């Protein structure tokens, strides 16, 4: 049987892992969005130059 301290510690670790995973997902999403925006800007400049 787990003590209250063990349960609290386990819960804190799980919460910490969830927060870390969420932050990683946010960073990846941000990088993908930045890349997509750069591609859009690049395409815009290519089309503007061709026009």
DRENMARDREN-275950 format. One record per atom (N, C-alpha, C, O): atom name; residue in three letters; x, y, z; residue number from 1. Coordinates in nm, 2 decimals, m for minus. Atoms other than C-alpha are relative to their C-alpha. Example, Ala and Ser with C-alpha at 12.3 -4.5 7.8 and 13.67 -1.06 7.14 Angstrom:
atom	res	c1	c2	c3	n
N	ALA	0.09	m0.12	0.00	1
CA	ALA	1.23	m0.45	0.78	1
C	ALA	0.09	0.12	0.00	1
O	ALA	0.19	0.12	0.07	1
N	SER	m0.09	m0.11	0.00	2
CA	SER	1.37	m0.11	0.71	2
C	SER	m0.08	0.11	0.08	2
O	SER	m0.03	0.22	0.09	2
# end
This chain:
atom	res	c1	c2	c3	n
N	UNK	0.08	m0.12	0.00	1
CA	UNK	0.00	0.00	0.00	1
C	UNK	0.09	0.13	0.00	1
O	UNK	0.19	0.13	0.07	1
N	UNK	m0.08	m0.12	0.01	2
CA	UNK	0.13	0.34	m0.09	2
C	UNK	m0.03	0.10	0.11	2
O	UNK	m0.15	0.11	0.15	2
N	UNK	0.03	m0.10	m0.10	3
CA	UNK	0.17	0.61	0.17	3
C	UNK	m0.05	0.13	m0.08	3
O	UNK	m0.04	0.14	m0.20	3
N	UNK	0.05	m0.13	0.06	4
CA	UNK	0.02	0.96	0.11	4
C	UNK	0.12	0.07	m0.07	4
O	UNK	0.10	0.13	m0.18	4
N	UNK	m0.11	m0.06	0.06	5
CA	UNK	0.37	1.09	0.04	5
C	UNK	0.04	m0.06	m0.13	5
O	UNK	0.07	0.01	m0.23	5
N	UNK	m0.04	0.08	0.12	6
CA	UNK	0.44	0.82	m0.22	6
C	UNK	m0.11	0.04	m0.11	6
O	UNK	m0.07	0.06	m0.23	6
N	UNK	0.11	m0.03	0.10	7
CA	UNK	0.10	0.89	m0.39	7
C	UNK	0.01	0.14	m0.05	7
O	UNK	0.00	0.17	m0.17	7
N	UNK	m0.02	m0.14	0.04	8
CA	UNK	0.16	1.27	m0.39	8
C	UNK	0.12	0.01	m0.09	8
O	UNK	0.11	0.08	m0.19	8
N	UNK	m0.12	m0.01	0.08	9
CA	UNK	0.51	1.22	m0.53	9
C	UNK	m0.03	m0.06	m0.14	9
O	UNK	0.01	0.00	m0.24	9
N	UNK	0.03	0.07	0.13	10
CA	UNK	0.38	0.98	m0.80	10
C	UNK	m0.09	0.10	m0.08	10
O	UNK	m0.07	0.11	m0.21	10
N	UNK	0.09	m0.09	0.07	11
CA	UNK	0.10	1.23	m0.89	11
C	UNK	0.08	0.12	m0.05	11
O	UNK	0.05	0.17	m0.16	11
N	UNK	m0.08	m0.12	0.05	12
CA	UNK	0.35	1.52	m0.91	12
C	UNK	0.09	m0.04	m0.12	12
O	UNK	0.10	0.04	m0.21	12
N	UNK	m0.09	0.04	0.11	13
CA	UNK	0.58	1.32	m1.14	13
C	UNK	m0.09	m0.02	m0.13	13
O	UNK	m0.05	0.02	m0.23	13
N	UNK	0.08	0.01	0.12	14
CA	UNK	0.29	1.23	m1.37	14
C	UNK	m0.05	0.13	m0.05	14
O	UNK	m0.05	0.15	m0.17	14
N	UNK	0.04	m0.14	0.04	15
CA	UNK	0.17	1.59	m1.37	15
C	UNK	0.11	0.07	m0.07	15
O	UNK	0.09	0.13	m0.18	15
N	UNK	m0.12	m0.06	0.06	16
CA	UNK	0.52	1.71	m1.45	16
C	UNK	0.03	m0.06	m0.14	16
O	UNK	0.06	0.02	m0.23	16
N	UNK	m0.02	0.06	0.13	17
CA	UNK	0.55	1.46	m1.73	17
C	UNK	m0.11	0.05	m0.10	17
O	UNK	m0.08	0.08	m0.22	17
N	UNK	0.11	m0.05	0.08	18
CA	UNK	0.21	1.57	m1.87	18
C	UNK	0.03	0.15	m0.05	18
O	UNK	0.01	0.18	m0.16	18
N	UNK	m0.04	m0.14	0.04	19
CA	UNK	0.32	1.94	m1.86	19
C	UNK	0.11	0.00	m0.09	19
O	UNK	0.11	0.08	m0.19	19
N	UNK	m0.12	0.00	0.09	20
CA	UNK	0.65	1.86	m2.02	20
C	UNK	m0.04	m0.04	m0.14	20
O	UNK	0.01	0.01	m0.24	20
N	UNK	0.05	0.05	0.13	21
CA	UNK	0.47	1.67	m2.30	21
C	UNK	m0.08	0.11	m0.07	21
O	UNK	m0.07	0.13	m0.19	21
N	UNK	0.08	m0.10	0.06	22
CA	UNK	0.23	1.95	m2.35	22
C	UNK	0.09	0.12	m0.05	22
O	UNK	0.06	0.17	m0.16	22
N	UNK	m0.09	m0.11	0.04	23
CA	UNK	0.51	2.21	m2.37	23
C	UNK	0.08	m0.05	m0.13	23
O	UNK	0.10	0.03	m0.22	23
N	UNK	m0.07	0.05	0.11	24
CA	UNK	0.70	1.99	m2.62	24
C	UNK	m0.10	0.00	m0.13	24
O	UNK	m0.06	0.05	m0.23	24
N	UNK	0.10	m0.01	0.11	25
CA	UNK	0.38	1.96	m2.84	25
C	UNK	m0.02	0.14	m0.04	25
O	UNK	m0.04	0.17	m0.16	25
N	UNK	0.02	m0.14	0.03	26
CA	UNK	0.34	2.34	m2.82	26
C	UNK	0.12	0.05	m0.08	26
O	UNK	0.10	0.12	m0.18	26
N	UNK	m0.12	m0.04	0.08	27
CA	UNK	0.70	2.39	m2.94	27
C	UNK	0.00	m0.05	m0.14	27
O	UNK	0.03	0.02	m0.23	27
N	UNK	0.00	0.07	0.13	28
CA	UNK	0.66	2.14	m3.22	28
C	UNK	m0.10	0.07	m0.09	28
O	UNK	m0.08	0.10	m0.21	28
N	UNK	0.11	m0.07	0.07	29
CA	UNK	0.33	2.31	m3.33	29
C	UNK	0.05	0.13	m0.04	29
O	UNK	0.02	0.18	m0.16	29
N	UNK	m0.04	m0.14	0.03	30
CA	UNK	0.49	2.65	m3.32	30
C	UNK	0.11	m0.01	m0.11	30
O	UNK	0.11	0.08	m0.20	30
N	UNK	m0.10	0.02	0.11	31
CA	UNK	0.79	2.53	m3.53	31
C	UNK	m0.07	m0.03	m0.13	31
O	UNK	m0.03	0.03	m0.23	31
N	UNK	0.07	0.03	0.12	32
CA	UNK	0.56	2.38	m3.78	32
C	UNK	m0.08	0.12	m0.06	32
O	UNK	m0.08	0.14	m0.18	32
N	UNK	0.08	m0.12	0.05	33
CA	UNK	0.34	2.69	m3.80	33
C	UNK	0.10	0.11	m0.06	33
O	UNK	0.07	0.17	m0.16	33
N	UNK	m0.10	m0.10	0.05	34
CA	UNK	0.65	2.91	m3.84	34
C	UNK	0.06	m0.05	m0.14	34
O	UNK	0.07	0.04	m0.23	34
N	UNK	m0.05	0.05	0.13	35
CA	UNK	0.78	2.68	m4.12	35
C	UNK	m0.11	0.02	m0.11	35
O	UNK	m0.08	0.06	m0.22	35
N	UNK	0.11	m0.02	0.09	36
CA	UNK	0.44	2.69	m4.29	36
C	UNK	m0.01	0.14	m0.05	36
O	UNK	m0.04	0.17	m0.16	36
N	UNK	0.01	m0.14	0.03	37
CA	UNK	0.43	3.07	m4.27	37
C	UNK	0.12	0.04	m0.09	37
O	UNK	0.10	0.12	m0.19	37
N	UNK	m0.11	m0.03	0.08	38
CA	UNK	0.78	3.09	m4.42	38
C	UNK	m0.02	m0.06	m0.14	38
O	UNK	0.02	0.01	m0.24	38
N	UNK	0.03	0.06	0.13	39
CA	UNK	0.67	2.86	m4.71	39
C	UNK	m0.10	0.09	m0.07	39
O	UNK	m0.08	0.12	m0.19	39
N	UNK	0.10	m0.08	0.06	40
CA	UNK	0.37	3.08	m4.77	40
C	UNK	0.06	0.13	m0.05	40
O	UNK	0.03	0.18	m0.16	40
N	UNK	m0.06	m0.13	0.04	41
CA	UNK	0.58	3.40	m4.77	41
C	UNK	0.09	m0.02	m0.12	41
O	UNK	0.10	0.06	m0.21	41
N	UNK	m0.08	0.03	0.11	42
CA	UNK	0.83	3.23	m5.00	42
C	UNK	m0.08	m0.01	m0.13	42
O	UNK	m0.04	0.04	m0.24	42
N	UNK	0.08	0.02	0.12	43
CA	UNK	0.56	3.13	m5.24	43
C	UNK	m0.06	0.13	m0.05	43
O	UNK	m0.06	0.16	m0.17	43
N	UNK	0.05	m0.13	0.03	44
CA	UNK	0.41	3.48	m5.23	44
C	UNK	0.11	0.08	m0.08	44
O	UNK	0.08	0.14	m0.18	44
N	UNK	m0.11	m0.07	0.06	45
CA	UNK	0.75	3.63	m5.32	45
C	UNK	0.03	m0.05	m0.14	45
O	UNK	0.06	0.02	m0.23	45
N	UNK	m0.02	0.06	0.13	46
CA	UNK	0.80	3.38	m5.60	46
C	UNK	m0.11	0.04	m0.10	46
O	UNK	m0.08	0.08	m0.22	46
N	UNK	0.11	m0.04	0.09	47
CA	UNK	0.46	3.46	m5.75	47
C	UNK	0.00	0.15	m0.03	47
O	UNK	m0.02	0.19	m0.15	47
N	UNK	m0.01	m0.15	0.03	48
CA	UNK	0.51	3.84	m5.71	48
C	UNK	0.11	0.03	m0.10	48
O	UNK	0.10	0.11	m0.18	48
N	UNK	m0.12	m0.02	0.10	49
CA	UNK	0.85	3.81	m5.89	49
C	UNK	m0.04	m0.04	m0.14	49
O	UNK	0.00	0.02	m0.23	49
N	UNK	0.04	0.05	0.13	50
CA	UNK	0.69	3.61	m6.17	50
C	UNK	m0.10	0.10	m0.06	50
O	UNK	m0.10	0.11	m0.19	50
N	UNK	0.10	m0.10	0.05	51
CA	UNK	0.41	3.87	m6.20	51
C	UNK	0.07	0.12	m0.06	51
O	UNK	0.01	0.21	m0.11	51
# end
